[in-house]
Amino acid sequence: MAKEIHGLHLRGKVLEELFFFKQNIALIEKRQQLQKMERNLKTMAGISGIPNETLLRKLFELNVQVEVLATLLIIPLIEVAWADGKMNERERAAILAAAESSRIFGGPIDNSLFEHWLEQEPPKGFLESWSLYMKGLCQLLSE
């Protein structure tokens, strides 16, 4: 009888350890996800200049990628530069300076993302698409 109680006690200990092992794994995974989100929020804040953490979290929850956020900042500048059908060196330099000052380039975003817009005029409807995206995004955000 004592052997059976001892065996039962050992099985109980194994089950208890297994339970806490699984909980520890879940906590570790959650902590890693939170750390990743914090890194992404810092990156988004650096690129966008948005200091409001609540807004950044909402953008993160809406799955707005850092690359998309970076393009949202540059698209209006690209459109203005191409308004006359060509982009001169001064306009190009101004766009690159704006991208660099907002830490888009040299950080997590490669400047090749914008290279084709600096060399070729964006397609018709480019600004309209941007505008519609911004309106939709604004509707998902509270004041």
N, C-alpha and C positions, 0 to 999 in steps of 0.2 A: 504494500500500500504506500509506504514512504517513497518507494521508487517511482510509482505512478504520479504521486504528488510532485516529486522533484522533476520528472519529465514534463509534466503539465506546466510547471513553473518555468522551465527552460523554453518551452514552446511559446508561452506568454511573453517572455522576454524578447524572443526573436521577433514575434509579431509587433511588439512595441517598438523595437529598434527599426524594423522595416517601415512602420508608420511614420516615425520621426525622420527617417532617411528620405522618404518620399516628400515629406513636408519641407525638409531642408533643400532638396533639389528644386522644388517649386519656388521657395523664397529666393534662392540664388538666381533662378531664371528671371524672376520679377525684378530683382535688384539690377540685373544686367540690362533688362529692358528700360528701366528708369534711367540708368546711366546713359544708355544710347539716346534716349529722348532728350536728356539734359544736354548732351553734346550737340544734337541736332538743333535744339532751341538756341544754343549759343551761336551756332553757325548761322542759323536763320536771322538772329538778332544782328549779327555782324554784317551780314550781306544786306539786309533790308533797312537797318537803322531803326527798326521798331523796338522800343524799349519795353513795351507792354507785354509782360510774360503771359497774361491771360489770352491776349490776342495771338501770340505766337503758339501757345498750346492749342488754340482753336484751329489755326492754320495747319498745325501738325496733325490734329485729329481728322481734319478734312483731307489729309494726305497730300497737301501742297508740298511738292518736292523742292529742295533747295535750288535745283537747276531752273525750275519753273519760276520760282520767286525771283531769281536773278534775271531771267528774260523779261519778266513783267516790268522791271525797273528800266530796262534798256529799250524796249520796243518803241515807246513814244519818241525817244531821241533818234532812233533809227529812221522812223517815219519822217520826222522833221528834216533830217539830213538829206533824205531822198525826195523831198517835196518837189524839187525842181527837176527831178529825173536823173540827177547825178550827185555823187558825193565827192566833195573836194577834200584835200588833205587836212585843212583846218577843221572841218566837220568830223572827219575820222579821228583826228587827234583829240577833239573835245569829247567824243563818245568813249574813246579809250581812257581818257583822263577820268571821266565820270565813273566808268566801270572800276578803274583802279582805286579811286577815292572811296567807293562804296565797298571795297574789298571783295569785289566779285572775282577779279583776276588775281592770280597769285595765291589764292586760298583754295577752297574745295572745288572751284569751278575753273575749268580750262578755257582759255580764251578762244579756242577753236569753236566753241559753241556759237560765238558771234561772228567769226571770220567770214562766213558766207554772206551775212547781212552787210558787212562792210565792203564786200567786193561786188555783190549783186543786189539789185533792187529787190526788195521783198515782193511777194506776189500781191495782186490786188486783193483787198479784203483783209489784209494783214492787221491793220489798225482796228478794223471793225471786229475781227475775231478777238483781239485783245480787249476791246471795249466790252464785248459781250461776256467774256470770261470774267472781267473785273466786276461787272454788274451782278453776275451770278454769284460770284464769291462774296460780294458785299451783302447780298440777300441772305446768305448763310451765316453772316456775322451779326451779332447784336451791336447796338450803339456802344 
